[in-house]
């Protein structure tokens, strides 16, 4: 089972992204704000996190930083999926520990799905090799 934690404050965008990911075979849990996301990371242990940059309580960069500072969760890949397309925002996300940054645009959903499949497949392959 491939578990994705989707952190998105827009109910419409969350439903659209969740449907696209579930169609690809992922199990998706949605958090609509930063505090909920941090709580769900602890209780649900996702395989990957899809994180919006702009959230109502804590911004995506700070959530990313907190997750990556936690030794129990720092290896969870984080993909920032945001309408924010400035180099400044991307640089901040990568500096906080984001593994990838995808801009929400016409092809963003497709790119996101392919990227997540690639990351999860690669991660699972390395975990199997580590268990030998």
C-alpha positions, 0 to 999 in steps of 0.5 A, spaced: 500 500 500 502 506 497 500 512 502 500 519 500 499 525 505 496 530 501 496 537 505 492 542 501 487 547 504 483 548 498 477 543 499 476 543 491 484 542 489 484 537 495 479 533 492 481 533 485 488 531 487 486 526 491 482 523 486 488 523 481 492 520 486 487 514 488 486 513 480 493 511 480 493 506 486 495 511 492 491 511 499 490 518 500 489 522 507 488 529 507 490 534 512 487 541 510 492 545 515 499 545 517 498 542 524 493 537 522 499 535 517 504 534 523 499 530 527 497 526 521 505 524 519 506 522 526 500 517 527 499 515 519 506 514 517 505 516 510 510 513 504 510 520 501 507 527 503 505 532 498 505 539 501 502 546 499 506 552 500 501 556 502 497 554 508 492 558 513 496 556 519 503 554 518 506 555 511 509 549 507 516 551 508 516 551 516 512 544 515 517 541 511 523 544 516 519 540 522 518 534 518 525 533 516 528 535 523 524 529 526 529 523 526 523 519 525 520 522 519 526 525 516 526 520 510 519 521 508 520 524 501 516 531 501 513 534 494 511 541 494 505 542 490 504 549 489 501 555 485 507 559 487 512 559 482 517 563 484 525 561 484 525 564 491 519 560 494 522 554 490 529 555 493 526 556 500 522 549 500 529 546 497 532 549 503 527 546 508 528 539 505 523 538 500 525 533 495 521 536 489 517 542 487 511 541 482 507 547 480 500 547 479 499 548 472 495 545 466 500 539 467 501 539 474 497 534 476 500 529 471 507 531 473 505 530 480 502 523 479 508 520 475 513 524 480 510 520 486 510 513 483 517 514 481 519 516 488 515 511 491 518 505 487 525 508 488 524 508 495 521 501 496 526 498 491 532 501 496 528 499 502 528 492 500 535 492 498 537 495 505 533 489 508 538 484 505 
